[in-house]
């Protein structure tokens, strides 16, 4: 089974930001943890000329041995003004879009 997450990034700052979205999850027993990361994305200040970076996707393929397991996950944005120093983090959401949740792997 492949789980896909969609996300967007808005930059309210005056500087161009470098961001990486990381989704981490666990089956609760620590046996089948997973992490999936985006490439480093460049996000210009969001305004009428530069819209938010929307419709991005991350996917993770679960092995057949995880069938029936329920996972919880959290999405975290790592960001900074340099692609080599993204030490700030955010789990903020806009408009009620969740940054965490759970799902069960089905066949």
C-alpha positions in Angstrom: 0.0 0.0 0.0 1.2 3.5 -0.8 0.2 6.4 1.5 0.3 9.9 -0.1 0.3 13.2 1.8 -0.4 16.5 0.0 0.9 19.8 1.4 1.5 23.4 0.7 3.9 26.0 2.1 3.2 29.7 2.6 6.1 32.1 3.4 4.9 35.2 5.4 8.5 36.5 5.8 10.3 39.0 3.6 13.2 36.6 2.9 13.3 33.6 0.6 13.1 30.4 2.7 14.4 26.9 2.2 12.1 24.3 3.6 11.9 20.5 3.9 8.8 18.7 5.0 9.3 15.5 7.0 6.5 13.1 7.9 7.3 10.6 10.7 5.0 7.9 11.9 4.9 4.8 14.1 2.7 1.8 14.5 2.7 2.3 18.3 4.9 -0.6 19.1 8.1 0.8 17.6 8.4 -2.1 15.2 7.4 -0.3 11.9 8.4 3.3 12.2 8.7 5.3 9.0 10.0 8.7 7.9 9.6 10.3 4.5 11.2 13.7 3.5 10.7 16.1 0.7 13.5 17.6 -1.3 14.7 21.0 -0.1 12.2 23.5 -1.5 12.8 27.2 -2.2 9.8 29.3 -1.1 9.8 33.0 -2.1 7.9 35.5 0.2 4.2 34.8 -0.4 2.4 37.8 -2.0 0.3 38.7 -5.0 3.2 38.0 -7.3 4.5 34.8 -5.5 1.6 32.5 -4.5 2.1 29.8 -1.9 3.8 26.6 -2.9 0.8 24.3 -3.2 0.0 20.8 -4.4 3.2 19.2 -3.2 3.2 15.5 -2.4 5.1 12.9 -0.4 4.5 9.2 -0.6 5.6 6.1 1.3 5.2 2.5 0.2 4.4 0.2 3.1 5.6 -3.5 2.9 3.0 -6.3 2.9 4.1 -7.2 6.5 2.5 -3.9 7.7 -1.0 -4.9 6.4 -3.5 -4.3 9.2 -1.2 -2.1 11.3 -2.5 1.3 12.3 0.0 4.2 12.2 0.0 7.7 13.7 2.0 10.4 11.9 3.1 14.0 12.3 4.3 16.4 9.6 7.0 18.9 10.5 8.5 21.7 8.4 12.2 22.4 8.8 13.1 25.8 7.4 15.8 28.5 7.3 17.3 31.2 5.1 20.0 28.8 3.8 19.6 25.3 2.3 22.4 24.1 4.6 20.9 25.6 7.8 17.2 24.7 8.2 17.2 24.6 12.0 13.8 26.2 12.6 10.7 24.0 12.7 7.0 24.5 12.3 3.9 22.4 12.7 1.6 25.3 12.0 -1.5 24.7 9.9 -3.8 27.0 7.9 -7.6 26.6 7.5 -7.9 23.5 9.7 -5.6 21.3 7.5 -4.3 18.7 9.9 -0.5 18.1 10.5 -1.1 14.8 12.2 -3.4 11.8 12.1 -3.7 8.1 11.7 -4.5 5.4 9.1 -4.5 1.7 8.8 -2.6 -0.2 6.1 -5.0 -2.2 3.9 -4.3 -4.6 1.1 
